[in-house]
Amino acid sequence: LGLAAPVILSLALIRFSKFLIIFYIMTVFCIIFTYAKSAWIGYSVGVITFSFFAVAFLTHGKKETIRKIMFGMSLAVFAAMVIGVTFVTMERIDSVRFRTVTWLGTWEMFNRSPHPDSFLYERSPLKWKSSIRKAIHPLIGTGIGSFKATYPASRRPEIIQLEGRSNTESDHPENEFLEVLYDEGIIGFGFFILMGITFILAAVKRLKTVPPQSKFVIHGLIGFSSGIISQLAHNTMCVSMRFVSSGVVFWFALGMIGVLSLPQIPKPKVEPVSQKPKFMSAIQIAVIIACLYFLNYFYGFFLADKFHNIAIFHSKRGEWSAALENYRTVIKYNPDYVMTHYFMGNVYNDRWAAGDPERVIEKYNDVLKIAPNYVQIFMQMGTVHSKMGRWEDAIADYRKYQRLDPVFERTYPSLGMAYAQLGKWKEAESTFKRYIARNDWYYYYSWLTTKNMEGYNNSVRTNILKPDAWLGLGNIYHAQKKIFAAETMYKKILKDIDPNNAEALRNLAVLYEKTGRPDRAQNILNRIIKNNPAVPPRRPQ
């Protein structure tokens, strides 16, 4: 919309088209009600740029009047943008925090080389372990499309807190220039900037020489040039150019600037056509074949998306065979569709038939080959290894995932119980203590960002003061025969969290029985029977 607005306005002024004026007003209306600060900033930059072009190239007899009108319009739009952005920022400060932390994490990635186990380590013509490759890394970057695969290792915990998701959301740095610089290095970034400057300068040069009667050329160049600058300003705070809806318009605008910047060449007199060299026909045929090949190849990406969504539909219905069949079709059309490999592993994990454990690990390893830090891949692998009883492997997976995502709650009890299965009580105890500390930090940070005391108190009651962490720590103490510490944990649950927690009551009753306090054990058993007669006491696990 930010790119289209200057184009619509410029074309509307050719003959003062009422239709295009209404269309422009509707476009501005849509931009305003996106409530997107980056869109507002991009639009205001487009208006200011359009004003400069209009004063320079659209004013002939009334230059001073037009200059004042354009200056006033630019000032009004800029002031409205500043007020609007300030107001929305105060209402939604999280979006500013999100971008700030994302940019900091991205900046830290520039001087890092991929891990030797990463697929990026071998994808360059020059090996990463080569001193030459390391030296020229800032110049040539990590590789086109590599940001998405490597970013999860640098995603800061604050991002996970702000998004409310664990390592599953943002795949871009919310700044097109930063992503180009990371992926393509200084050389690629230089070409990107040079491309924009070249097209804008070509438009300016053409505007200086185009005759006044060529109104469509003049207005087209002004509109598309203003739109390009607006889009680039917008993309300092997002990466919408990478998506079809905005990307197609951006490249179309560049193409229109290129076409309109060409000088008008009079048609030459018709002369007899000389015979073309034979090799020209061969080249034309080769180009046609190449175009058809790539058309079919990229059409396969569309088909892959279609079958991927069909597979998800079957997965949600528990129709595992149909889901797997469609996922295999996706991989046929797009072998590097990482989400499909991941979801196939999840299907095997959910189905868990004969041979599925090995298939799960195989598919998750396929994911790691494409994206070494993909979403919750290590958490999933840890869960599978736990189900298989491969506790050492599970511990290694859980620890890898905690390095990527120290916020995700479920990792802590899973890791703690994996340690307990191997009798590593100190490590298990430490993990559950970190689990409790994690909950304290997580929800205190929520209060710092929202200043909502009522919401914070509710979070404390439902998330910090919940029995899982304390119960797990109590069980670890009990297994180590730290009777007093275990008793303290169980009592804390009953006193501060849930006075009728069945698991804490059962474990406390067993503890009293084993330590020669039968009267207290019987009192606890009576409470259990009163609360739920069908649940017998048992030893804590």
C-alpha positions as CSV (number, residue, x, y, z in Angstrom):
1,L,0.0,0.0,0.0
2,G,2.8,2.4,0.8
3,L,4.3,1.8,-2.6
4,A,1.0,2.0,-4.4
5,A,-0.2,5.3,-2.8
6,P,2.3,7.7,-4.5
7,V,1.7,5.9,-7.9
8,I,-2.0,6.3,-7.6
9,L,-1.7,10.0,-6.6
10,S,0.7,10.8,-9.3
11,L,-1.4,9.2,-12.0
12,A,-4.5,10.9,-10.6
13,L,-3.0,14.3,-11.2
14,I,-2.5,13.8,-15.0
15,R,-6.1,14.7,-15.6
16,F,-7.4,15.0,-12.0
17,S,-9.2,11.7,-12.2
18,K,-11.9,11.6,-9.5
19,F,-11.8,7.8,-9.6
20,L,-8.1,7.7,-8.8
21,I,-8.5,10.4,-6.1
22,I,-11.1,8.2,-4.4
23,F,-8.9,5.2,-4.9
24,Y,-6.0,7.1,-3.3
25,I,-8.2,8.1,-0.3
26,M,-9.2,4.5,0.2
27,T,-5.6,3.4,0.0
28,V,-4.6,5.9,2.7
29,F,-7.5,4.8,4.8
30,C,-6.3,1.2,4.6
31,I,-2.7,2.3,5.5
32,I,-4.0,4.3,8.6
33,F,-6.1,1.4,9.9
34,T,-3.3,-1.2,9.7
35,Y,-2.1,0.5,12.9
36,A,1.4,-0.5,11.7
37,K,4.0,2.0,12.6
38,S,6.4,0.9,9.8
39,A,3.6,1.4,7.2
40,W,2.9,4.9,8.5
41,I,6.6,5.8,8.4
42,G,6.9,4.4,4.9
43,Y,3.8,6.3,3.7
44,S,5.1,9.6,5.1
45,V,8.5,9.1,3.4
46,G,6.6,8.4,0.2
47,V,4.6,11.7,0.5
48,I,7.7,13.7,1.3
49,T,9.6,12.2,-1.6
50,F,6.6,12.8,-3.9
51,S,6.5,16.4,-2.8
52,F,10.2,16.9,-3.7
53,F,9.6,15.3,-7.2
54,A,6.4,17.3,-7.7
55,V,8.1,20.7,-6.9
56,A,11.0,19.9,-9.1
57,F,9.3,18.4,-12.2
58,L,5.5,19.0,-12.1
59,T,5.5,22.8,-11.5
60,H,5.8,25.1,-14.5
61,G,3.8,28.3,-14.2
62,K,2.8,28.2,-10.5
63,K,5.9,26.8,-8.9
64,E,5.8,28.9,-5.7
65,T,2.1,28.0,-5.1
66,I,2.7,24.3,-5.7
67,R,5.8,24.4,-3.5
68,K,3.8,25.8,-0.6
69,I,1.0,23.2,-1.0
70,M,3.5,20.3,-1.2
71,F,5.5,21.6,1.8
72,G,2.3,22.0,3.8
73,M,1.1,18.6,2.9
74,S,4.5,17.0,3.7
75,L,4.6,18.8,7.1
76,A,1.1,17.7,8.0
77,V,1.7,14.1,7.0
78,F,5.0,14.0,8.9
79,A,3.4,15.6,12.0
80,A,0.5,13.1,11.9
81,M,3.0,10.3,11.5
82,V,5.0,11.3,14.5
83,I,2.0,11.7,16.7
84,G,0.5,8.5,15.5
85,V,3.7,6.5,15.9
86,T,4.2,7.9,19.3
87,F,0.7,7.1,20.4
88,V,0.7,3.6,19.1
89,T,4.2,3.0,20.5
90,M,2.9,4.0,24.0
91,E,0.0,1.6,23.5
92,R,2.1,-1.3,22.1
93,I,5.6,-0.9,23.3
94,D,6.3,-4.6,22.8
95,S,6.7,-4.2,19.0
96,V,9.6,-1.7,19.6
97,R,11.2,-4.0,22.2
98,F,10.7,-6.9,19.7
99,R,12.6,-5.2,16.9
100,T,15.3,-3.8,19.2
101,V,16.1,-7.2,20.6
102,T,15.9,-8.9,17.1
103,W,18.3,-6.3,15.6
104,L,20.7,-6.8,18.5
105,G,20.6,-10.6,18.0
106,T,21.1,-10.2,14.3
107,W,24.0,-7.9,14.7
108,E,25.7,-10.5,16.9
109,M,25.4,-13.0,14.1
110,F,27.6,-11.1,11.6
111,N,30.9,-12.2,13.0
112,R,29.9,-15.8,13.8
113,S,30.7,-18.8,11.6
114,P,28.3,-21.7,11.5
115,H,28.9,-24.7,13.7
116,P,30.9,-27.5,12.0
117,D,27.9,-29.8,12.2
118,S,25.7,-27.2,10.4
119,F,24.8,-27.7,6.8
120,L,26.0,-24.1,6.2
121,Y,29.5,-25.2,7.1
122,E,29.8,-27.1,3.9
123,R,27.6,-25.1,1.5
124,S,30.2,-22.5,0.5
125,P,32.6,-23.2,-2.4
126,L,35.3,-22.3,0.2
127,K,35.2,-24.3,3.4
128,W,34.4,-22.4,6.6
129,K,37.4,-23.9,8.4
130,S,39.6,-22.3,5.7
131,S,41.3,-19.1,6.9
132,I,40.5,-17.6,3.5
133,R,36.8,-18.3,4.0
134,K,36.8,-16.8,7.4
135,A,38.6,-13.7,6.1
136,I,36.2,-13.1,3.2
137,H,33.1,-14.0,5.2
138,P,32.1,-10.3,5.8
139,L,32.4,-9.8,2.0
140,I,30.4,-12.7,0.7
141,G,28.1,-13.4,3.7
142,T,26.7,-16.7,4.8
143,G,24.5,-17.5,1.8
144,I,21.2,-16.5,0.4
145,G,18.4,-17.8,2.6
146,S,20.7,-18.8,5.5
147,F,19.4,-16.3,8.0
148,K,16.2,-18.4,8.7
149,A,18.3,-21.5,9.4
150,T,20.8,-19.9,11.7
151,Y,18.8,-17.3,13.6
152,P,17.3,-19.6,16.2
153,A,20.7,-20.0,17.8
154,S,20.9,-16.3,18.3
155,R,17.3,-15.6,19.2
156,R,17.3,-13.9,22.5
157,P,15.1,-15.1,25.4
158,E,13.3,-11.7,25.4
159,I,12.0,-12.5,22.0
160,I,10.4,-15.7,23.2
161,Q,8.9,-13.9,26.1
162,L,7.5,-11.1,23.9
163,E,6.1,-13.5,21.3
164,G,4.6,-15.8,23.8
165,R,5.9,-18.7,21.8
166,S,9.0,-20.8,22.2
167,N,11.4,-20.6,19.3
168,T,8.7,-20.9,16.7
169,E,7.9,-17.5,15.4
170,S,10.2,-14.9,13.8
171,D,12.4,-16.1,11.0
172,H,13.6,-12.7,9.8
173,P,15.4,-9.7,11.4
174,E,12.5,-7.3,10.7
175,N,14.9,-5.2,8.6
176,E,15.5,-6.1,4.9
177,F,18.9,-4.4,4.8
178,L,20.2,-6.4,7.8
179,E,19.0,-9.6,6.2
180,V,20.6,-8.8,2.9
181,L,23.9,-7.8,4.6
182,Y,23.9,-11.1,6.6
183,D,23.0,-13.4,3.8
184,E,24.9,-11.8,0.9
185,G,27.7,-10.0,2.7
186,I,29.1,-6.5,2.0
187,I,29.4,-7.3,-1.8
188,G,25.7,-8.4,-2.1
189,F,24.5,-5.6,0.1
190,G,26.5,-3.1,-2.0
191,F,24.8,-4.5,-5.2
192,F,21.4,-4.2,-3.5
193,I,22.0,-0.5,-2.6
194,L,23.5,0.2,-6.0
195,M,20.5,-1.2,-7.7
196,G,18.1,1.1,-5.9
197,I,20.3,4.2,-6.5
198,T,20.8,3.3,-10.1
199,F,17.0,3.1,-10.8
200,I,16.3,6.4,-8.9
201,L,19.1,8.3,-10.7
202,A,17.9,6.9,-14.0
203,A,14.4,8.2,-13.3
204,V,15.8,11.7,-12.2
205,K,17.9,11.9,-15.3
206,R,15.0,11.0,-17.6
207,L,12.7,13.5,-15.8
208,K,15.2,16.3,-16.6
209,T,15.0,15.6,-20.3
210,V,11.5,14.3,-21.0
211,P,9.3,16.8,-22.9
212,P,6.4,18.3,-20.9
213,Q,3.8,16.7,-23.2
214,S,4.9,13.2,-22.1
215,K,2.7,13.4,-19.0
216,F,2.3,9.7,-18.4
217,V,6.1,9.2,-18.4
218,I,6.6,12.2,-16.0
219,H,3.9,11.1,-13.6
220,G,4.8,7.5,-13.8
221,L,8.4,8.1,-13.0
222,I,7.5,10.3,-10.1
223,G,5.0,7.9,-8.7
224,F,7.0,4.8,-9.0
225,S,10.2,6.4,-7.7
226,S,8.4,7.8,-4.7
227,G,6.8,4.4,-4.1
228,I,10.1,2.6,-4.3
229,I,11.7,4.9,-1.7
230,S,8.6,4.5,0.5
231,Q,8.8,0.8,0.3
232,L,12.5,0.8,1.2
233,A,11.9,3.1,4.2
234,H,9.1,0.7,5.3
235,N,11.4,-2.3,5.1
236,T,13.9,-0.8,7.5
237,M,11.4,-2.2,10.1
238,C,10.1,-5.3,8.3
239,V,10.8,-7.7,5.5
240,S,7.5,-7.4,3.5
241,M,9.5,-7.2,0.3
242,R,10.2,-10.9,0.7
243,F,6.6,-11.9,0.5
244,V,4.5,-12.2,-2.7
245,S,2.0,-9.4,-2.0
246,S,4.6,-6.7,-1.5
247,G,7.6,-8.2,-3.4
248,V,5.7,-8.5,-6.7
249,V,4.7,-4.8,-6.6
250,F,8.3,-3.7,-5.6
251,W,9.9,-5.5,-8.6
252,F,7.1,-4.3,-10.9
253,A,7.8,-0.8,-9.9
254,L,11.5,-1.2,-10.6
255,G,10.6,-2.6,-14.0
256,M,8.3,0.4,-14.8
257,I,11.1,2.8,-13.8
258,G,13.4,1.0,-16.2
259,V,10.9,1.1,-19.0
260,L,9.9,4.7,-18.5
261,S,13.5,5.8,-18.2
262,L,14.3,4.7,-21.7
263,P,14.4,7.6,-24.2
264,Q,11.7,7.6,-26.9
265,I,13.4,6.3,-30.1
266,P,11.6,7.0,-33.4
267,K,10.6,4.0,-35.4
268,P,13.2,3.2,-38.1
269,K,12.2,2.8,-41.7
270,V,11.2,-0.7,-42.6
271,E,14.0,-2.4,-44.3
272,P,14.4,-6.0,-45.6
273,V,15.0,-8.4,-42.7
274,S,18.4,-9.9,-42.9
275,Q,18.7,-13.7,-42.3
276,K,19.4,-14.5,-38.6
277,P,22.5,-16.5,-37.8
278,K,21.7,-20.2,-37.1
279,F,23.0,-20.1,-33.6
280,M,20.5,-17.4,-32.7
281,S,17.7,-19.9,-33.2
282,A,19.4,-22.4,-31.0
283,I,19.8,-19.8,-28.3
284,Q,16.1,-18.9,-28.5
285,I,15.1,-22.6,-28.3
286,A,17.4,-23.0,-25.3
287,V,15.9,-20.0,-23.5
288,I,12.4,-21.3,-24.1
289,I,13.3,-24.7,-22.8
290,A,14.9,-23.1,-19.7
291,C,11.9,-21.0,-19.1
292,L,9.5,-24.0,-19.3
293,Y,11.8,-26.0,-17.0
294,F,11.8,-23.3,-14.3
295,L,8.1,-22.6,-14.7
296,N,7.4,-26.3,-14.1
297,Y,10.0,-26.4,-11.2
298,F,8.6,-23.5,-9.3
299,Y,5.0,-24.6,-10.0
300,G,6.1,-27.7,-8.0
301,F,6.6,-25.4,-5.0
302,F,2.9,-24.3,-5.3
303,L,1.9,-28.0,-5.4
304,A,4.1,-28.7,-2.4
305,D,2.2,-26.1,-0.4
306,K,-1.1,-27.6,-1.5
307,F,-0.2,-31.1,-0.5
308,H,1.4,-29.9,2.7
309,N,-1.9,-28.4,3.9
310,I,-3.8,-31.5,2.9
311,A,-1.3,-33.6,4.9
312,I,-1.9,-31.3,8.0
313,F,-5.7,-31.8,7.6
314,H,-5.2,-35.6,7.7
315,S,-2.8,-35.3,10.6
316,K,-5.3,-33.4,12.7
317,R,-7.8,-36.2,12.1
318,G,-5.3,-38.9,13.1
319,E,-5.3,-40.3,9.5
320,W,-1.6,-41.1,9.6
321,S,-1.2,-43.1,6.4
322,A,-3.0,-40.4,4.3
323,A,-0.9,-37.7,6.0
324,L,2.4,-39.5,5.3
325,E,1.4,-40.1,1.7
326,N,0.8,-36.4,1.1
327,Y,3.9,-35.4,3.0
328,R,5.9,-37.7,0.6
329,T,4.3,-35.9,-2.3
330,V,5.5,-32.6,-0.9
331,I,9.1,-33.8,-0.6
332,K,8.8,-35.0,-4.2
333,Y,8.1,-31.4,-5.4
334,N,10.2,-29.6,-2.8
335,P,12.9,-31.8,-1.1
336,D,14.1,-29.0,1.1
337,Y,10.6,-28.2,2.6
338,V,11.9,-28.3,6.2
339,M,8.5,-28.1,7.8
340,T,7.3,-31.2,6.0
341,H,10.2,-33.3,7.3
342,Y,9.5,-32.0,10.8
343,F,5.8,-32.8,10.6
344,M,6.5,-36.2,9.1
345,G,8.6,-36.9,12.2
346,N,5.8,-35.7,14.4
347,V,3.3,-38.1,12.6
348,Y,5.6,-41.0,13.3
349,N,6.0,-39.8,16.9
350,D,2.2,-39.6,17.4
351,R,1.5,-42.9,15.6
352,W,4.4,-44.8,17.3
353,A,3.8,-48.1,15.5
354,A,6.5,-50.7,14.9
355,G,9.6,-49.1,13.3
356,D,8.3,-45.6,13.9
357,P,10.9,-44.7,16.6
358,E,13.7,-45.1,14.1
359,R,11.7,-43.3,11.4
360,V,11.1,-40.3,13.8
361,I,14.9,-39.9,14.4
362,E,15.6,-40.3,10.7
363,K,13.2,-37.5,9.8
364,Y,14.4,-35.2,12.6
365,N,17.9,-35.8,11.3
366,D,16.7,-34.7,7.9
367,V,15.4,-31.5,9.5
368,L,18.8,-30.9,11.1
369,K,20.6,-31.2,7.7
370,I,18.4,-28.4,6.3
371,A,17.9,-26.2,9.4
372,P,20.2,-27.1,12.3
373,N,18.3,-25.0,14.9
374,Y,14.7,-25.6,13.6
375,V,12.0,-24.7,16.1
376,Q,11.7,-27.3,18.8
377,I,13.6,-30.0,17.0
378,F,15.9,-30.9,19.9
379,M,13.0,-30.9,22.4
380,Q,11.1,-33.4,20.1
381,M,14.2,-35.6,19.7
382,G,14.7,-35.6,23.5
383,T,11.0,-36.7,23.9
384,V,11.5,-39.5,21.4
385,H,14.7,-40.7,23.0
386,S,13.0,-40.7,26.4
387,K,10.2,-42.9,25.1
388,M,12.9,-45.2,23.7
389,G,14.7,-45.3,27.1
390,R,17.8,-43.7,25.6
391,W,18.3,-41.4,28.5
392,E,21.8,-40.2,27.6
393,D,20.7,-39.1,24.2
394,A,17.6,-37.5,25.7
395,I,19.7,-35.5,28.1
396,A,22.0,-34.3,25.3
397,D,19.0,-33.2,23.2
398,Y,17.3,-31.4,26.1
399,R,20.5,-29.5,26.9
400,K,20.9,-28.5,23.3
401,Y,17.4,-27.2,23.3
402,Q,17.9,-25.2,26.5
403,R,20.8,-23.4,24.8
404,L,18.5,-22.4,22.0
405,D,15.5,-21.7,24.2
406,P,16.1,-21.3,28.0
407,V,12.5,-20.1,28.4
408,F,10.5,-23.2,27.3
409,E,8.9,-24.6,30.4
410,R,8.6,-28.3,29.6
411,T,12.3,-28.8,29.0
412,Y,13.1,-28.5,32.7
413,P,11.0,-31.3,34.2
414,S,11.8,-33.5,31.2
415,L,15.5,-33.0,31.6
416,G,15.3,-33.4,35.4
417,M,13.5,-36.8,35.1
418,A,16.0,-38.0,32.5
419,Y,18.8,-37.3,35.0
420,A,16.8,-39.1,37.6
421,Q,16.4,-42.2,35.4
422,L,20.2,-42.5,35.3
423,G,20.5,-41.8,39.1
424,K,22.2,-38.4,38.5
425,W,20.5,-36.9,41.5
426,K,22.6,-33.7,41.8
427,E,22.0,-32.8,38.2
428,A,18.3,-33.6,38.5
429,E,18.0,-31.5,41.7
430,S,19.8,-28.6,40.0
431,T,17.5,-28.8,37.0
432,F,14.3,-28.6,39.1
433,K,15.8,-25.6,41.1
434,R,16.4,-23.8,37.8
435,Y,12.9,-24.7,36.8
436,I,11.6,-22.9,39.8
437,A,13.9,-19.9,39.2
438,R,12.8,-19.8,35.5
439,N,9.2,-19.4,36.5
440,D,10.1,-16.6,38.9
441,W,12.1,-14.8,36.2
442,Y,9.6,-15.4,33.4
443,Y,6.6,-13.9,35.1
444,Y,8.4,-11.1,36.9
445,Y,9.6,-10.0,33.4
446,S,6.0,-10.1,32.3
447,W,5.2,-7.7,35.1
448,L,8.1,-5.4,34.1
449,T,6.8,-5.1,30.6
450,T,3.1,-4.7,31.4
451,K,3.0,-3.2,34.9
452,N,-0.2,-5.1,35.4
453,M,-0.2,-6.2,39.0
454,E,-3.5,-8.0,38.8
455,G,-2.3,-10.0,35.8
456,Y,1.0,-10.6,37.5
457,N,-0.7,-12.0,40.6
458,N,-2.9,-14.3,38.5
459,S,0.2,-15.5,36.7
460,V,1.9,-16.2,40.0
461,R,-1.0,-18.2,41.2
462,T,-1.4,-20.2,38.0
463,N,2.2,-20.5,36.8
464,I,4.8,-19.9,39.5
465,L,2.8,-21.4,42.4
466,K,1.9,-24.6,40.6
467,P,2.9,-27.9,42.0
468,D,4.9,-29.5,39.2
469,A,8.3,-28.0,39.9
470,W,8.0,-28.3,43.6
471,L,6.7,-31.9,43.4
472,G,9.5,-32.9,41.1
473,L,12.1,-31.4,43.4
474,G,10.5,-33.1,46.4
475,N,10.6,-36.5,44.6
476,I,14.3,-36.0,43.8
477,Y,15.0,-35.2,47.4
478,H,13.0,-38.3,48.5
479,A,14.9,-40.5,46.1
480,Q,18.2,-39.3,47.7
481,K,16.7,-39.9,51.2
482,K,16.8,-36.2,52.0
483,I,13.7,-36.7,54.1
484,F,13.4,-33.3,55.7
485,A,13.9,-31.5,52.3
486,A,11.3,-33.7,50.6
487,E,8.8,-33.2,53.4
488,T,9.3,-29.4,53.1
489,M,8.6,-29.5,49.4
490,Y,5.4,-31.5,49.8
491,K,4.2,-29.3,52.7
492,K,4.8,-26.2,50.6
493,I,2.6,-27.5,47.9
494,L,-0.2,-28.2,50.4
495,K,0.2,-24.9,52.2
496,D,0.9,-22.4,49.5
497,I,-0.4,-23.9,46.3
498,D,-3.0,-26.7,46.5
499,P,-4.1,-28.1,49.9
500,N,-5.8,-31.0,48.2
501,N,-3.0,-32.0,45.7
502,A,-3.4,-35.8,45.5
503,E,0.2,-36.5,44.5
504,A,1.7,-34.4,47.3
505,L,-0.6,-36.0,49.8
506,R,0.2,-39.5,48.6
507,N,4.0,-38.9,48.7
508,L,3.8,-37.3,52.1
509,A,1.8,-40.2,53.5
510,V,4.4,-42.7,52.1
511,L,7.2,-40.6,53.6
512,Y,5.6,-40.5,57.0
513,E,5.1,-44.3,56.9
514,K,8.7,-44.9,56.0
515,T,10.0,-42.6,58.7
516,G,8.0,-44.2,61.6
517,R,5.2,-41.6,61.8
518,P,2.1,-43.8,61.2
519,D,-0.4,-41.4,62.9
520,R,0.5,-38.6,60.5
521,A,0.5,-41.0,57.6
522,Q,-3.0,-42.2,58.6
523,N,-4.3,-38.6,58.8
524,I,-3.0,-38.0,55.3
525,L,-4.6,-41.2,54.0
526,N,-7.9,-40.1,55.6
527,R,-7.6,-36.8,53.6
528,I,-6.9,-38.7,50.4
529,I,-9.9,-41.0,50.9
530,K,-12.1,-38.0,51.8
531,N,-11.1,-36.1,48.6
532,N,-11.1,-39.1,46.3
533,P,-11.9,-42.6,47.6
534,A,-10.9,-44.2,44.3
535,V,-7.2,-43.1,44.5
536,P,-5.1,-45.3,46.7
537,P,-1.8,-44.0,48.2
538,R,1.4,-45.0,46.4
539,R,5.1,-44.5,46.6
540,P,6.3,-41.3,44.8
541,Q,7.9,-41.8,41.4
